[in-house]
Amino acid sequence: MHNQAVIVDYVRTAFAKASPPGSGKAPGRFADLDPVDMQVPLINAMLRRTGLDPAHINKVLTGAVHQEGTHGLNIARLNVLHEECKLPKEVGGTTIDRFCGSSMEAIALADALIGRNPEHFYICTGVQSMSQVPMGGLNPHLCPQVHSGNAAGFMDMPATAENLAQKYGIERTEQDNFALRSHSLAAQGQDNGHFKNEIIPVKGLDYDDGVRRDTTAESIARLNPIKAAESGGTVTAANASQMTDGASAVLVTSALMAVRHKLPVLARIVAFGESGCAPEIMGIGPVDAIKDAFNKSGLSMQDMDFVELNEAFAAQSIAVLRELKNQGMQIPNEKVNVDGGAIAMGHPLGASGARLVGHVAETLRRENGRYGLATMCIGGGQGVAMIVENPHYKPAP
């Protein structure tokens, strides 16, 4: 199909530990780096790697959560106006906030736009400086009619993870073991060069510095719970995703344009699924989003070779895996987050969606898989999921 959307390239910065004001943490490697300065090297790198004339780019779509402070003033357009950006000033910019799903939403929007404009090119970026714009934003406010509903479930993410831990009977030890797996696999992925093609060094950082190679079950067990639940907690800083600074980007166009401009194709976008759920159990959102993506594509979990499930919290990820199993969609352990996840490498909110999609595409290419699934929960009670296909897949003889 000439208007089939494809991902031409995917890159990201390393993910750096954040140090929000008042946290008492030592300044992170990107703590003083403007979010625009994180993204422009990625945009330029994709133009350089693909050899695409910058004049062909029609728009930058940027996912960024809490569009204020250094994330404000339509940061997508600010990328274009940056003095070092290789894009011409005629390129437009639209900024998207769907919380954690923001940059996956940007890719989905590009996919939809290409259906109508198959000759267009879109750069989809995601960014978050959690050092500069904290969780909840600089000046959070809820409409009173929303606040009277479930403000705690909407705003307090650890509480939602505790709710799922209680609902699904997920013990602290199981959560800690999940976290240990994330760090171990991320360290192995680094050692095996699995992130080398996607990370563009910025400020000299070329690896995710949140990965703790010395993590043990004993060291994780020593951390005190956040105690978000009235009965005491099981969620800790060690079995939750890290606050992180970072950016990611993908270049999306149609199959027609990829052929016409002799561009490489990393992946085909097959389907995008989305869902809503109760905010107090927002972490379960991926389940119905995955089902929506399967319904739209005609595929099933058995077709998926690899799955990138965002690790907002260990309890949340385990609950999703358990509910998928309950509904006949079990994911074999060896297919999930094979290079670790957000518990180890971090979760820069606006950047994570594009990272999940890009990395599952990289994994499919590396391992000769055909279909991959990227999915994540969203604060406030939502889920998103995207299926991609490896165009270079070769069936076993």
LUMRONU-63248 format. One record per residue (C-alpha): residue number from 1; residue in one letter; x, y, z negated. Coordinates in pm, whole numbers. Each point is the difference from the previous one (the first is absolute). Layout:
residues N
NUM:a:X:Y:Z
...
***
This chain:
residues 397
1:m:0:0:0
2:h:144:337:100
3:n:-132:171:-315
4:q:123:-266:-245
5:a:188:190:-272
6:v:355:-115:-67
7:i:270:90:-249
8:v:317:92:185
9:d:227:60:-299
10:y:-1:12:-380
11:v:245:167:-237
12:r:7:125:-356
13:t:224:158:-256
14:a:133:-204:-283
15:f:-240:18:-293
16:a:151:188:-294
17:k:-107:-7:-364
18:a:-204:309:-81
19:s:52:228:-299
20:p:-315:207:-61
21:p:35:307:-222
22:g:-28:-92:-365
23:s:70:-369:62
24:g:339:13:-170
25:k:151:-191:288
26:a:328:95:164
27:p:-59:184:329
28:g:-72:-244:282
29:r:202:-3:321
30:f:-280:178:191
31:a:-142:200:-292
32:d:101:335:150
33:l:-60:-100:364
34:d:-290:173:173
35:p:-249:-257:140
36:v:39:155:346
37:d:375:-63:-21
38:m:-78:-367:-63
39:q:-211:-36:313
40:v:185:198:266
41:p:300:-239:8
42:l:-245:-285:60
43:i:-174:180:285
44:n:333:84:162
45:a:129:-355:-50
46:m:-299:-153:181
47:l:40:241:292
48:r:369:-86:18
49:r:-50:-377:-33
50:t:-271:-19:264
51:g:138:263:236
52:l:-350:148:33
53:d:-21:360:120
54:p:-131:201:-300
55:a:-230:189:235
56:h:-211:-315:33
57:i:-104:6:-366
58:n:-354:133:-40
59:k:-40:17:-376
60:v:155:-80:-338
61:l:-240:-170:-243
62:t:129:8:-358
63:g:-129:-182:-304
64:a:71:191:-322
65:v:-181:-23:-332
66:h:-91:317:-196
67:q:47:262:269
68:e:133:278:-217
69:g:340:138:-90
70:t:264:-147:228
71:h:-262:-234:150
72:g:-226:290:100
73:l:-51:236:294
74:n:-68:-286:245
75:i:331:-180:-42
76:a:-50:-183:331
77:r:30:329:186
78:l:288:110:-223
79:n:195:-302:125
80:v:-24:138:354
81:l:99:351:-108
82:h:310:-117:-189
83:e:307:156:159
84:e:169:-340:44
85:c:-300:-185:140
86:k:42:-102:365
87:l:-370:34:77
88:p:-115:301:203
89:k:-223:255:-171
90:e:-290:-102:224
91:v:-42:-324:-201
92:g:-291:16:-243
93:g:-22:-135:-352
94:t:-277:-141:-220
95:t:46:-98:-365
96:i:-204:-283:-154
97:d:-68:-80:-366
98:r:-150:-341:-71
99:f:208:-48:-310
100:c:219:-311:27
101:g:-145:-87:341
102:s:85:337:155
103:s:271:-102:248
104:m:-178:-323:95
105:e:-301:218:71
106:a:225:216:219
107:i:92:-306:207
108:a:-366:-104:21
109:l:-91:350:120
110:a:269:-18:269
111:d:-139:-339:104
112:a:-349:149:33
113:l:120:308:188
114:i:190:-212:250
115:g:-324:-176:86
116:r:-115:332:147
117:n:342:140:96
118:p:214:-291:122
119:e:268:233:137
120:h:70:157:-340
121:f:281:-54:-250
122:y:-38:40:-376
123:i:262:12:-271
124:c:-158:-125:-323
125:t:194:88:-313
126:g:-61:-48:-370
127:v:176:181:-281
128:q:-7:51:-375
129:s:221:186:-242
130:m:-129:-127:-331
131:s:280:201:-160
132:q:-156:325:126
133:v:-373:-77:12
134:p:-96:-235:-286
135:m:-275:-263:-12
136:g:-332:183:1
137:g:152:309:159
138:l:103:333:-145
139:n:-351:120:-85
140:p:-241:-297:-12
141:h:-372:66:-20
142:l:-304:-226:29
143:c:-349:120:85
144:p:-214:-38:-317
145:q:-235:-237:180
146:v:297:-224:81
147:h:150:37:-347
148:s:-323:-119:-160
149:g:26:-322:200
150:n:331:-170:-63
151:a:280:252:-26
152:a:226:-239:-191
153:g:-30:-266:268
154:f:66:259:270
155:m:300:173:-154
156:d:169:-251:-232
157:m:155:-264:223
158:p:152:-220:-277
159:a:-350:-27:-150
160:t:-131:-145:327
161:a:279:-258:0
162:e:-85:-97:-357
163:n:-364:-38:104
164:l:102:-249:268
165:a:233:-184:-238
166:q:-292:-51:-236
167:k:-250:-85:275
168:y:225:-267:154
169:g:172:-118:-319
170:i:347:103:116
171:e:246:-36:-285
172:r:300:225:-62
173:t:246:-280:83
174:e:-154:-54:344
175:q:28:371:73
176:d:361:12:-115
177:n:90:-300:215
178:f:-157:170:301
179:a:212:308:-68
180:l:316:-209:-32
181:r:-78:-162:337
182:s:-32:344:159
183:h:344:113:-119
184:s:165:-331:90
185:l:-141:-5:354
186:a:79:368:57
187:a:361:-58:-106
188:q:22:-299:233
189:g:-150:210:280
190:q:265:265:-54
191:d:278:-260:-2
192:n:-133:-156:321
193:g:-26:333:181
194:h:-377:-17:34
195:f:-40:376:-50
196:k:299:109:207
197:n:-194:73:319
198:e:-271:202:-172
199:i:190:221:-247
200:i:140:328:132
201:p:254:134:-253
202:v:-99:334:-150
203:k:231:177:-246
204:g:226:-303:33
205:l:-253:-241:-152
206:d:-47:-313:211
207:y:-160:-243:-247
208:d:-301:-2:-233
209:d:150:93:-335
210:g:-291:-127:-209
211:v:90:-364:62
212:r:138:-139:-326
213:r:231:-290:72
214:d:60:-72:-367
215:t:-370:-41:-81
216:t:-88:-312:-197
217:a:-319:-136:-147
218:e:140:87:-342
219:s:75:363:87
220:i:-345:51:150
221:a:-166:-155:-304
222:r:164:253:-231
223:l:-195:296:140
224:n:-301:122:-192
225:p:-340:7:171
226:i:-137:331:121
227:k:-305:-92:-213
228:a:-257:136:237
229:a:-257:-251:-124
230:e:-178:26:-333
231:s:95:-354:-94
232:g:368:61:64
233:g:175:-22:332
234:t:190:-237:224
235:v:102:259:261
236:t:349:143:-51
237:a:237:221:192
238:a:182:-316:108
239:n:-299:-175:157
240:a:-134:313:171
241:s:120:180:312
242:q:266:263:-53
243:m:-49:373:47
244:t:208:71:307
245:d:102:261:255
246:g:16:-99:366
247:a:-136:19:352
248:s:-85:-235:287
249:a:-97:40:366
250:v:-123:-193:301
251:l:-33:99:366
252:v:-331:-107:154
253:t:-113:7:361
254:s:-189:-220:245
255:a:128:-314:169
256:l:-36:193:327
257:m:238:275:-111
258:a:247:-247:-149
259:v:31:-168:337
260:r:6:325:195
261:h:281:146:-214
262:k:185:-331:-43
263:l:-34:13:-378
264:p:51:-292:-236
265:v:-311:-129:-176
266:l:37:-105:-361
267:a:-363:-100:-53
268:r:-352:20:137
269:i:-269:140:-229
270:v:-276:-261:-12
271:a:-251:127:-258
272:f:-50:236:-291
273:g:-226:-89:-291
274:e:-124:211:-288
275:s:-221:-32:-305
276:g:-131:170:-310
277:c:-40:-141:-350
278:a:-60:112:-358
279:p:275:243:-104
280:e:63:-179:-329
281:i:117:-307:195
282:m:148:191:295
283:g:282:-253:29
284:i:-231:-266:144
285:g:-68:220:306
286:p:223:-196:240
287:v:-226:-307:-12
288:d:-295:150:187
289:a:231:209:221
290:i:172:-320:112
291:k:-335:-160:72
292:d:-97:304:207
293:a:322:-27:203
294:f:-60:-371:58
295:n:-359:62:109
296:k:115:262:252
297:s:285:-212:137
298:g:-148:-348:-4
299:l:310:-117:-187
300:s:29:-169:-339
301:m:251:-31:-279
302:q:124:-321:159
303:d:115:207:298
304:m:214:231:-215
305:d:370:-88:-8
306:f:97:273:-248
307:v:-188:229:-237
308:e:116:327:-156
309:l:-217:64:-306
310:n:81:325:-176
311:e:106:-69:-356
312:a:-173:287:-178
313:f:-1:-218:-311
314:a:82:-366:-48
315:a:-344:-53:-157
316:q:-165:163:300
317:s:194:-204:256
318:i:-63:-326:-185
319:a:-371:82:-24
320:v:-17:57:377
321:l:180:-327:72
322:r:-227:-185:-242
323:e:-320:148:145
324:l:113:-77:354
325:k:56:-360:-108
326:n:-345:-7:-162
327:q:-149:107:331
328:g:187:-258:208
329:m:274:235:124
330:q:299:-120:-202
331:i:336:141:102
332:p:294:-238:-44
333:n:251:150:-239
334:e:281:-20:256
335:k:-188:236:234
336:v:-58:284:-248
337:n:248:288:-39
338:v:293:-211:113
339:d:244:289:-55
340:g:-152:119:-327
341:g:-240:286:-47
342:a:-82:325:-174
343:i:75:-129:-349
344:a:362:-25:109
345:m:50:259:272
346:g:-259:253:-112
347:h:-328:149:115
348:p:28:355:139
349:l:-375:34:40
350:g:-35:160:342
351:a:287:-200:152
352:s:-92:-354:-104
353:g:-266:-77:261
354:a:231:56:296
355:r:274:-195:-178
356:l:-227:-301:-43
357:v:-109:2:365
358:g:351:64:129
359:h:167:-259:-218
360:v:-245:-279:77
361:a:63:76:370
362:e:376:-20:-60
363:t:-46:-329:-184
364:l:-206:-148:283
365:r:273:88:248
366:r:277:-134:-222
367:e:-175:-328:-82
368:n:-183:-54:331
369:g:-344:30:-156
370:r:-305:100:203
371:y:-245:178:-231
372:g:63:208:-310
373:l:-227:167:-253
374:a:72:316:-201
375:t:-243:96:-275
376:m:-30:221:-305
377:c:-237:127:-266
378:i:-88:368:-35
379:g:-75:203:-311
380:g:-365:90:-36
381:g:-109:-342:121
382:q:100:-75:360
383:g:208:-243:203
384:v:162:0:344
385:a:147:-276:213
386:m:170:-12:339
387:i:80:-298:220
388:v:288:21:247
389:e:128:-243:263
390:n:357:-70:104
391:p:19:33:381
392:h:326:-198:4
393:y:-144:-306:-174
394:k:104:-331:153
395:p:-202:-311:-92
396:a:198:-296:-124
397:p:68:-250:280
***
